[in-house]
Amino acid sequence: MTRRIALLAYPDCQLLDVSGPWQVFASANEISASALYQLHLVAPAPGLVMTNGGLALDASHGYRELRSLMPLDTLLVAGGRGVMQQRDDLDLLAMLQALAPQLRRMGSICSGAFLLAAAGLLDGHRATTHWRHAARLAERYPKIRVEADALYVESEGRYTSAGVTAGIDLALSLLEADHGAALAGRVARELVMFLHRPGGQSQFSEALRHQQDSGPLRALLDCLHDDPGGDHDIESMAAQMAVSPRHLTRLFRRYLDTSPGAYLTRLRLERARMALLDNRQSTSLSRLAERWRLGSAEQLRRQFQRHYGVSPSVYRQRFATTSSSAA
């Protein structure tokens, strides 16, 4: 059986959000030597659509022709800067709402989740998006249970993924569900990808940044970010704020949804993570733990695994330019 899949693009979409999943299904066709998938690129109108990288894609159909593609198995929405403008297209939102009950699967890559959210199609569902946009998605659409660290999420026929290359992870998971792990594994190897990538989005995030609404904590957060390895404890942090430790904890809970200690630990873990990527040094875990006040090497290893979903050694091997056996 040939499954018909449509990928939804638009001006200023992310190129890899389209080409990545497309290639997974196209490679499955090639490797299996059969038409497992029939692929369609849909945009506001047929013809060229410019991506945010300046490379144009050639759409075979316009939005208003989506019904002509039925029966459609799967519809995936690309992410990118242009998605915010697409949320204002009431005809497109109505089209998505009308088609959703007829589709086996509907999903998004990266910020494409905002388009499905605007159509109300993620209400009551678990979902994810690029880690940079997760808090914004949760704030704007409180009916969605946002899982900020997930690479991709399935929730009752709704599929969402994190940013950019996570769309490939999602497509591989759809392929595996359709045709089994053997074929999905062959496609993953062809694309030099993990079939099931270990860890979540946290392993890719940049240094922790202040949340926009940190209120009266901003000066303290500036101090912590400037020197996370300093001799900070809840008493000294409270003294800097001229409040009691109990009140400081309440402020962290209110503005950052965490505790002072947990926030500082995450900040220190982020610095240790960045040190693992520095190919100019091969610092041992013991030294990193001491430098960033994270206890022993074993404590650092456990915290790193818990927070990033991978061990320090695997992380260093995967992402550092040169690896070290110190972890």
Stockholm file with secondary structure:
# STOCKHOLM 1.0

chainA/1-327         MTRRIALLAYPDCQLLDVSGPWQVFASANEISASALYQLHLVAPAPGLVMTNGGLALDASHGYRELRSLMPLDTLLVAGGRGVMQQRDDLDLLAMLQALAPQLRRMGSICSGAFLLAAAGLLDGHRATTHWRHAARLAERYPKIRVEADALYVESEGRYTSAGVTAGIDLALSLLEADHGAALAGRVARELVMFLHRPGGQSQFSEALRHQQDSGPLRALLDCLHDDPGGDHDIESMAAQMAVSPRHLTRLFRRYLDTSPGAYLTRLRLERARMALLDNRQSTSLSRLAERWRLGSAEQLRRQFQRHYGVSPSVYRQRFATTSSSAA
#=GR chainA/1-327 SS CCEEEEEECCTTCCHHHHHHHHHHHHHHHHHHTSCCEEEEEEESSSEEEECTTSCEEEESEEGGGGGGGCSCSEEEECCSTTHHHHTTCHHHHHHHHHHGGGCSEEEECGGGHHHHHHTTTTTTSEECCCTTTHHHHHHHCTTSEECTTCSEEEETTEEEECSTTHHHHHHHHHHHHHHCHHHHHHHHHHTTCCSSCCSCGGGGCCSCCCCTTCGGGHHHHHHHHHCTTSCCCHHHHHHHHTSCHHHHHHHHHHHHSSCHHHHHHHHHHHHHHHHHTCTTCCCCHHHHHHHTTCCSHHHHHHHHHHHHSSCHHHHHHHHSSSCCSCC
#=GC SS_cons         CCEEEEEECCTTCCHHHHHHHHHHHHHHHHHHTSCCEEEEEEESSSEEEECTTSCEEEESEEGGGGGGGCSCSEEEECCSTTHHHHTTCHHHHHHHHHHGGGCSEEEECGGGHHHHHHTTTTTTSEECCCTTTHHHHHHHCTTSEECTTCSEEEETTEEEECSTTHHHHHHHHHHHHHHCHHHHHHHHHHTTCCSSCCSCGGGGCCSCCCCTTCGGGHHHHHHHHHCTTSCCCHHHHHHHHTSCHHHHHHHHHHHHSSCHHHHHHHHHHHHHHHHHTCTTCCCCHHHHHHHTTCCSHHHHHHHHHHHHSSCHHHHHHHHSSSCCSCC
//
